[in-house]
């Protein structure tokens, strides 16, 4: 089980790196927009993303 966690974290790094490599300007634009968003809205978006991720994980396991 712990091995799968490391594999998942490595895959996150791979995808993040690929997106940064493929579209750095889009990442910079997104970062500027995120700075202007209120923390409450960012927190809600993070919670929604986490819940969706957990639901999808349950579907695929």
Secondary structure, DSSP 8 states (H G I E B T S, - for coil): -HHHHHHHHHHHHHHHHHHHHH-HHHHHHHHHHHHHS-HHHHHHHHHHHHHHHHHHHHHH-
